[in-house]
């Protein structure tokens, strides 16, 4: 069980959260101008690194707010937690 | 060597000291016509059918660990073909038919046991989806049918079919030809068959890079040096994205832990495979007597081959709800595998934008059942450089064209 530090509520158990997948995927500004390949990339293609991964979580059974987490996908260590709209802290990871 | 009752008797007389090794352990050659990355069931089956059906024997299977040590050895061994859509039904039924002759084909007992698979329904949505799936299966010639609650109780008497359950069993689909198989034996049988036809199986050989010349693949960098290849086929389950990235490709995959566990062994008590997608557990009893129990993936990306305990807690609660008789069983061990989950819960068996690079991935939570069929059509794809009609719909291009094959319902495992 992960212990996730919600940036609003502090550290809580994983069962209070849901993972929302990769973070920082911007919705295209001009959707009508996209090619099919660009749509596929936006909708389906995902980073899936073995290493530090930027992902979104929501504190479903708490403050119900979304936030960003940088977590290592092998050690499960949470490297950083930051609020939506904030820049990720520099940790040298992509 | 040919296995037979005679060979068992002869080796028994000599204390079983003279059984030959089942496959060689060769050093890698500098170059192969085809290099298959991943020595699990799907990779080994691909190599076997490349050699047997297409006469391509200058093939290496590279495995970073030991054969079948990934998801092949970590799944709950369920085999069925009761998928909803025509494309999936054809692919999984092709596989099931290969399963039915596999022990004879390989002269290797894969212990395929067609004990029947129940997919329970616990609410009206489940009932509608289950009936629809069973009817779709029948139209595709698959032996699936609908059972009402009394019918379920008859097939599986120890199942709690009382209406007082929080989520009562309202019915079930039933595929009698579904069942379980011995997972290790599948990998070993294909390895032995491929090796006998000249395929080099190279264990402890991790691929660290994919070399390209322009848009054509030329070989792989490995922990045992560069190995040239005319064609490279990636069959690496949870690590597919990592390998594809070495060739500059992005895939629509997310790698997640999928956990399973077994109980202490008991006498035969559960004679079918029982799956519940709604309260979420699936269980069968192995020939050793252990209950083999699985459920959904952990929600986060991971390559750690372990997951969170609350997932196990949830599936055990579901198990006890459905089978009160199991409440005092002790659990022996649990483990996790890393499954590569696709957005439409269907696999990718496909050419790629890189010439000579092929991928077989995205099986997510349900790859074991497809092992023979997957290898069979993937070998065709590699040998002919074009998909077999059965895997043409399962191309990487479907994410661009939009022709997704949504099997989240039939996958019966929460993603």
Interface residues (C-beta under 8 A of the other chain):
Chain A: X1 X2 X14 X15 X18 X19 X21 X36 X37 X39 X40 X41 X43 X44 X45 X46 X47 X48 X49 X50 X53 X55 X71 X73 X74 X75 X76
Chain B: X239 X241 X242 X250 X251 X252 X253 X254 X255 X299 X300 X301 X302 X303 X304 X308 X309 X310 X340 X343 X399 X400 X401 X402
